[in-house]
Amino acid sequence: MGVSGIGLEVIDVAAFLAQLDTDGSRFTMEAFTVAEREHAGESDPTRAQRLAARLAAKLAFLQAVSKSCMLDSSALDSADLSEVEVVNDTYGRPSLRVSGQLEVLVRARLGNDWVAHVSLTHDGPTAAAVVVLESP
Ligand SMILES: CC(C)(COP(=O)(O)OP(=O)(O)OC[C@H]1O[C@@H](n2cnc3c(N)ncnc32)[C@H](O)[C@@H]1OP(=O)(O)O)[C@@H](O)C(=O)NCCC(=O)NCCS
């Protein structure tokens, strides 16, 4: 296995929260899975920080895929962000679960044995994620 792509995204939590407040539930419903919304909880700022970090992870994944697969960005512009899900294990450690059309696209380019590593952080006004893609 070798590194075939890397992505890094930083999100301004206040700007993200303003977007949630205006475009509201439609954006959260479309971009985040039920489990992600449950993990984020109900109360801000934790909810906004956790969702912002997850949005960063989704975008960092697309960035890593775009780099590894030499795709032009239009191939990913219409990606369904809910197909990249952040899952926490019992220790709180995050990982990515990729499904649907995105999974098909990545499998076609990188084969069946690719792995995505993710790390999240959210601290005050900033949320960020890094994703590293590995493939044989
Ligand atoms: C990992 C750790 C340093 C994160 O510290 P923190 O300042 O709270 O982290 P940040 O605010 O920067 O980032 C939070 C994110 O870190 C991730 N995270 C949480 N625990 C983690 C862990 N053990 N390993 C990796 N990532 C972790 C989560 O994605 C979390 O965000 P989320 O709750 O929205 O999913 C802290 O949780 C820790 O020290 N954990 C060690 C506990 C442990 O695993 N002990 C076992 C002995 S090996």
PDBQT file of the ligand as one rigid body, heavy atoms in Angstrom, charges set to zero:
ROOT
HETATM    1  C1  LIG A 201      -7.395  12.125  20.863  1.00  0.00    +0.000 C 
HETATM    2  C2  LIG A 201      -7.461  13.329  21.793  1.00  0.00    +0.000 C 
HETATM    3  C3  LIG A 201      -6.047  13.863  21.976  1.00  0.00    +0.000 C 
HETATM    4  C4  LIG A 201      -8.338  14.391  21.134  1.00  0.00    +0.000 C 
HETATM    5  O1  LIG A 201      -8.238  15.555  21.935  1.00  0.00    +0.000 OA
HETATM    6  P1  LIG A 201      -9.217  16.793  21.739  1.00  0.00    +0.000 P 
HETATM    7  O2  LIG A 201      -8.478  18.040  22.018  1.00  0.00    +0.000 OA
HETATM    8  O3  LIG A 201     -10.480  16.520  22.449  1.00  0.00    +0.000 OA
HETATM    9  O4  LIG A 201      -9.500  16.698  20.176  1.00  0.00    +0.000 OA
HETATM   10  P2  LIG A 201     -10.034  17.771  19.162  1.00  0.00    +0.000 P 
HETATM   11  O5  LIG A 201     -11.022  18.682  19.779  1.00  0.00    +0.000 OA
HETATM   12  O6  LIG A 201      -8.875  18.406  18.470  1.00  0.00    +0.000 OA
HETATM   13  O7  LIG A 201     -10.737  16.803  18.107  1.00  0.00    +0.000 OA
HETATM   14  C5  LIG A 201     -11.865  16.122  18.487  1.00  0.00    +0.000 C 
HETATM   15  C6  LIG A 201     -11.980  14.964  17.555  1.00  0.00    +0.000 C 
HETATM   16  O8  LIG A 201     -10.915  14.046  17.770  1.00  0.00    +0.000 OA
HETATM   17  C7  LIG A 201     -11.375  12.748  17.369  1.00  0.00    +0.000 C 
HETATM   18  N1  LIG A 201     -11.000  11.807  18.416  1.00  0.00    +0.000 N 
HETATM   19  C8  LIG A 201     -11.568  11.599  19.607  1.00  0.00    +0.000 A 
HETATM   20  N2  LIG A 201     -10.915  10.632  20.266  1.00  0.00    +0.000 NA
HETATM   21  C9  LIG A 201      -9.926  10.219  19.461  1.00  0.00    +0.000 A 
HETATM   22  C10 LIG A 201      -8.893   9.233  19.574  1.00  0.00    +0.000 A 
HETATM   23  N3  LIG A 201      -8.767   8.491  20.657  1.00  0.00    +0.000 N 
HETATM   24  N4  LIG A 201      -8.040   9.073  18.543  1.00  0.00    +0.000 NA
HETATM   25  C11 LIG A 201      -8.158   9.824  17.422  1.00  0.00    +0.000 A 
HETATM   26  N5  LIG A 201      -9.104  10.763  17.264  1.00  0.00    +0.000 NA
HETATM   27  C12 LIG A 201      -9.965  10.968  18.277  1.00  0.00    +0.000 A 
HETATM   28  C13 LIG A 201     -12.875  12.822  17.205  1.00  0.00    +0.000 C 
HETATM   29  O9  LIG A 201     -13.186  12.783  15.830  1.00  0.00    +0.000 OA
HETATM   30  C14 LIG A 201     -13.228  14.167  17.780  1.00  0.00    +0.000 C 
HETATM   31  O10 LIG A 201     -14.271  14.827  17.145  1.00  0.00    +0.000 OA
HETATM   32  P3  LIG A 201     -15.793  14.284  17.255  1.00  0.00    +0.000 P 
HETATM   33  O11 LIG A 201     -16.084  14.029  18.688  1.00  0.00    +0.000 OA
HETATM   34  O12 LIG A 201     -16.603  15.378  16.671  1.00  0.00    +0.000 OA
HETATM   35  O13 LIG A 201     -15.814  13.030  16.432  1.00  0.00    +0.000 OA
HETATM   36  C15 LIG A 201      -8.082  12.999  23.178  1.00  0.00    +0.000 C 
HETATM   37  O14 LIG A 201      -9.425  12.590  22.946  1.00  0.00    +0.000 OA
HETATM   38  C16 LIG A 201      -7.313  11.909  23.835  1.00  0.00    +0.000 C 
HETATM   39  O15 LIG A 201      -6.290  12.163  24.454  1.00  0.00    +0.000 OA
HETATM   40  N6  LIG A 201      -7.784  10.685  23.726  1.00  0.00    +0.000 N 
HETATM   41  C17 LIG A 201      -7.003   9.574  24.216  1.00  0.00    +0.000 C 
HETATM   42  C18 LIG A 201      -7.935   8.623  24.814  1.00  0.00    +0.000 C 
HETATM   43  C19 LIG A 201      -7.475   7.269  24.465  1.00  0.00    +0.000 C 
HETATM   44  O16 LIG A 201      -7.625   6.850  23.329  1.00  0.00    +0.000 OA
HETATM   45  N7  LIG A 201      -6.945   6.553  25.422  1.00  0.00    +0.000 N 
HETATM   46  C20 LIG A 201      -6.558   5.219  25.236  1.00  0.00    +0.000 C 
HETATM   47  C21 LIG A 201      -5.079   5.018  25.484  1.00  0.00    +0.000 C 
HETATM   48  S1  LIG A 201      -4.229   4.736  23.982  1.00  0.00    +0.000 SA
ENDROOT
TORSDOF 0
